[in-house]
Amino acid sequence: MPLIPEEPQIHESAQGPRATPATGRTAPTPRPVPGPRPAAPPRPGRPGPLRPTAPVQRTPRDGTPVKPGPSGPAKSAATATNPQIQLIPASIEGALDAAEEAVDLLLDSGRAPGDVLVLTTGTPHPWAEHELSFGEASYWAQHDACDDIFYADAAAASRAASRPVVVVAVNGGPSTAASALPLAHSRAGALLIVCGDPQQINSVLSAGV
């Protein structure tokens, strides 16, 4: 009969370890529960996807309708051979002022001064007259530097290199305009702006471009 009390003692010892896992409620296990809260810091990572939205700055490419990057370069290649044309109605007397306003708008929109070439079909721009007074060598050296707006007589447009934007002030010389506009069109990489009489300009562009 002494075996009888010994058996329950063995059962008690067996229950003991069972209780220990019970006591091992693993209070550490709830601790991992706050652990997922560090997963909340990934929230700052959400701005990460917003950064791709920043490339919406591709809009300056003037390919605004198509913001995807791959199509952007495709458009730039296309505009190199077929620039957009903008016509600004102006009288002969007001063509140069209209061209100046167009240049101001271009610079305000973010265009670099070196991207712009301004041609005149009649009276030269005052800047061109002033710079030419120092000699053609220094005058064309500024053209070659491509670090500022360059003003030239349309008759000398053949000597001018291509620039992303060409602005033409049709301020006289109908015959000069007829030959200058197609040449200006060939020199414009992305945009050609023509300031002058709409009928004259349209007739020249439709015939020569």
C-alpha angles and dihedrals in degrees: 000000000000084000090067096064090044093057095058088049089057090049090050091053089050091050089049095068090043088058091050093063086047089054084045087076076152095236079188087066093065086048090068085056090072084043091078087057088074082062084071091071087072083076089083084055089065090077083064092077088046089063090069085058088059089070083073077097082088083089090086086071084076086235084111094147090059111044098172110115098227093055091048095069089044089059093047088056090050095048090052088071100027111033121189115259124219122187121205112191111228140149121249089258093047099041095093093049090049089052091051091052090050090052091050090052091049092053092045089053091056103266114149114240090236089061093066131083119182120199128189124201095197131018110017120246112266090241092056092048091050096048094045088057086072093053136276093266095064091037095057091039087067089051091052092049089064091200099117143027110289123211120200142163111261089234087067094046091108088066093051120093124232119277131184092250129031121187118195123197108201093203098150145324105083091197091051090050091052091059098032100054097060089046092048088050090055091050095051113094100188111352139026117193118191121191116195146063108349096214093051093045095047092049092051096044094046090051100039106032 
